[in-house]
Amino acid sequence: MSQGLDGVRKVARERKQERFTALLHHLNVDLLRDSFYALQRKASPGVDGVTWQEYETGLEDRLVDLHSRVHRGAYRAKPSRRVFIPKADGRQRPLGIAALEDKIVQQAVGIGKLGSLSSSGGHAE
């Protein structure tokens, strides 16, 4: 974990109402790699059709490319596919199917690495 992310995590814990912007500059290839390996290896392919095992082939080059796209502002998340899964009570629960790279970035910036932040970003407002 980078020092910058540690600082963001500390602020998020201490000031629960704080809003964050621009966390993506904290991403590095090591964090993206850790995030990739934190994903479920046997999960179904994402909306892009790419499996964990397929992405692992040439992983370092893929992560360097992803990092580069994130930092130059060229990375754009793909639209998630909405599906509905049945609940025990007969109702249906919506589920978003994201692309694998989107899962990696999500894991890195908030969902897995930074804990509960009020939005995706890094500078407190």
C-alpha positions as CSV (number, residue, x, y, z in Angstrom):
1,M,0.0,0.0,0.0
2,S,1.4,3.4,-0.9
3,Q,1.8,6.2,1.7
4,G,-0.7,8.2,-0.2
5,L,-3.3,5.6,0.0
6,D,-2.5,5.1,3.7
7,G,-3.2,8.8,4.2
8,V,-6.5,8.6,2.3
9,R,-7.5,5.6,4.4
10,K,-6.7,7.5,7.6
11,V,-8.8,10.5,6.6
12,A,-11.7,8.3,5.5
13,R,-11.7,6.6,8.9
14,E,-11.4,9.8,10.9
15,R,-13.8,12.0,8.9
16,K,-16.6,9.7,7.8
17,Q,-18.5,12.5,5.9
18,E,-15.4,13.5,3.9
19,R,-15.7,13.3,0.1
20,F,-12.9,12.2,-2.1
21,T,-11.9,13.0,-5.7
22,A,-9.0,11.8,-7.9
23,L,-7.8,8.6,-6.3
24,L,-6.5,7.2,-9.6
25,H,-3.2,9.0,-9.3
26,H,-2.4,6.7,-6.4
27,L,-2.5,3.6,-8.6
28,N,0.7,1.9,-9.5
29,V,1.4,-1.5,-11.2
30,D,2.1,-3.2,-7.9
31,L,-1.3,-2.2,-6.6
32,L,-3.0,-3.3,-9.8
33,R,-1.2,-6.6,-9.6
34,D,-2.3,-7.1,-5.9
35,S,-5.9,-6.2,-6.9
36,F,-5.8,-8.7,-9.8
37,Y,-4.7,-11.5,-7.5
38,A,-7.4,-10.5,-4.9
39,L,-10.1,-11.3,-7.5
40,Q,-11.8,-14.7,-7.6
41,R,-10.0,-16.9,-10.0
42,K,-13.0,-19.0,-10.8
43,A,-15.5,-16.2,-11.3
44,S,-17.5,-16.1,-14.5
45,P,-16.1,-13.9,-17.3
46,G,-17.0,-10.2,-17.1
47,V,-19.1,-8.3,-19.7
48,D,-15.9,-8.3,-21.8
49,G,-15.8,-12.1,-21.9
50,V,-12.3,-12.2,-20.4
51,T,-11.6,-14.7,-17.7
52,W,-9.1,-14.4,-14.8
53,Q,-6.9,-17.1,-16.4
54,E,-6.9,-15.4,-19.8
55,Y,-5.9,-12.0,-18.3
56,E,-3.1,-13.6,-16.3
57,T,-1.5,-14.6,-19.6
58,G,0.8,-11.6,-20.3
59,L,-0.2,-10.1,-17.0
60,E,2.7,-7.7,-16.6
61,D,2.3,-6.1,-20.0
62,R,-1.5,-5.9,-19.5
63,L,-1.0,-4.1,-16.1
64,V,1.6,-1.7,-17.5
65,D,-0.9,-0.8,-20.3
66,L,-3.8,-0.5,-17.8
67,H,-1.7,1.7,-15.6
68,S,-0.6,3.9,-18.5
69,R,-4.3,4.3,-19.7
70,V,-5.4,5.2,-16.2
71,H,-2.7,7.8,-15.7
72,R,-3.0,9.5,-19.0
73,G,-6.8,9.6,-18.7
74,A,-7.5,7.2,-21.5
75,Y,-9.0,4.5,-19.3
76,R,-12.8,4.3,-19.4
77,A,-14.8,1.7,-17.6
78,K,-17.0,-0.4,-19.9
79,P,-20.7,-0.3,-19.2
80,S,-21.8,-3.1,-16.9
81,R,-24.4,-5.6,-18.0
82,R,-27.4,-5.7,-15.7
83,V,-28.8,-9.1,-14.9
84,F,-31.4,-10.1,-12.3
85,I,-30.9,-13.1,-10.0
86,P,-33.7,-14.7,-8.0
87,K,-33.9,-14.3,-4.3
88,A,-35.3,-16.9,-1.8
89,D,-38.5,-14.8,-1.4
90,G,-39.3,-14.9,-5.1
91,R,-38.2,-11.3,-5.9
92,Q,-35.2,-10.6,-8.1
93,R,-32.0,-8.8,-7.2
94,P,-30.2,-6.7,-9.7
95,L,-26.5,-7.6,-10.4
96,G,-24.0,-5.6,-12.5
97,I,-21.5,-7.7,-14.5
98,A,-18.3,-5.6,-14.9
99,A,-15.4,-6.1,-17.3
100,L,-12.3,-7.7,-15.7
101,E,-10.1,-4.6,-16.0
102,D,-12.9,-2.6,-14.3
103,K,-13.0,-5.1,-11.4
104,I,-9.2,-4.7,-11.1
105,V,-9.4,-0.9,-10.9
106,Q,-12.4,-1.0,-8.6
107,Q,-10.6,-3.3,-6.3
108,A,-7.5,-1.0,-6.3
109,V,-9.2,2.3,-5.7
110,G,-11.9,1.6,-3.2
111,I,-13.8,-1.5,-2.9
112,G,-11.0,-3.7,-1.8
113,K,-8.0,-1.4,-0.9
114,L,-9.3,1.8,0.6
115,G,-12.3,0.6,2.6
116,S,-15.5,2.7,2.6
117,L,-15.0,6.0,0.8
118,S,-17.9,8.1,-0.1
119,S,-16.9,8.4,-3.8
120,S,-14.0,7.4,-6.0
121,G,-11.3,10.0,-5.5
122,G,-8.3,10.9,-3.3
123,H,-8.2,14.5,-2.5
124,A,-10.5,15.5,0.3
125,E,-12.9,18.3,-0.5
